[in-house]
């Protein structure tokens, strides 16, 4: 009976470590995806600002995102 409790506690620790690892990997992937999206969007807005020679597209984008 004592061995069952030890094995059960080992399983809890192992699954907790796996869960924590998956959480950290998910945060990393989410951060990377968000960073790429906003970097690409910033480049698009910068090109729009350059073509119309005003910051109106930047202001419109700020209003859209907030």
C-alpha positions as CSV (number, residue, x, y, z in Angstrom):
1,X,0.0,0.0,0.0
2,X,2.9,2.4,0.7
3,X,4.3,1.8,-2.8
4,X,1.0,2.8,-4.4
5,X,1.1,6.2,-2.7
6,X,4.6,6.8,-3.7
7,X,3.9,5.8,-7.3
8,X,0.8,8.0,-7.3
9,X,2.8,11.0,-6.0
10,X,5.4,10.4,-8.6
11,X,2.7,10.5,-11.3
12,X,1.4,13.8,-9.9
13,X,4.9,15.3,-10.0
14,X,5.6,14.1,-13.5
15,X,2.2,15.4,-14.8
16,X,2.7,18.7,-13.1
17,X,6.1,19.1,-14.7
18,X,4.7,18.2,-18.1
19,X,1.8,20.6,-17.6
20,X,4.1,23.4,-16.6
21,X,6.4,22.7,-19.6
22,X,3.4,22.8,-22.0
23,X,2.3,26.1,-20.4
24,X,5.7,27.7,-20.9
25,X,5.9,26.4,-24.5
26,X,2.4,27.8,-25.1
27,X,3.4,31.2,-23.7
28,X,6.5,31.2,-25.9
29,X,4.6,30.3,-29.1
30,X,1.9,32.9,-28.3
31,X,4.4,35.6,-27.7
32,X,6.2,34.8,-30.9
33,X,3.0,34.7,-33.0
34,X,1.8,38.1,-31.5
35,X,5.2,39.7,-32.1
36,X,5.3,38.6,-35.7
37,X,1.7,39.7,-36.4
38,X,2.3,43.2,-35.0
39,X,5.7,43.6,-36.7
40,X,4.1,42.8,-40.1
41,X,1.2,45.1,-39.4
42,X,3.6,47.9,-38.4
43,X,5.5,47.5,-41.7
44,X,2.2,47.7,-43.6
45,X,1.1,50.8,-41.8
46,X,4.6,52.4,-42.3
47,X,4.4,51.8,-46.0
48,X,0.9,53.3,-46.1
49,X,2.2,56.4,-44.2
50,X,5.1,56.6,-46.7
51,X,2.8,56.4,-49.7
52,X,0.4,59.1,-48.5
53,X,3.1,61.2,-46.8
54,X,1.1,61.7,-43.6
55,X,0.6,59.8,-40.3
56,X,-3.2,59.5,-40.8
57,X,-2.9,55.7,-41.4
58,X,-1.0,55.3,-38.2
59,X,-3.6,57.2,-36.2
60,X,-6.4,55.1,-37.8
61,X,-4.5,51.9,-36.8
62,X,-4.1,53.1,-33.3
63,X,-7.8,53.9,-33.0
64,X,-8.6,50.4,-34.5
65,X,-6.4,48.6,-32.1
66,X,-7.6,50.4,-28.9
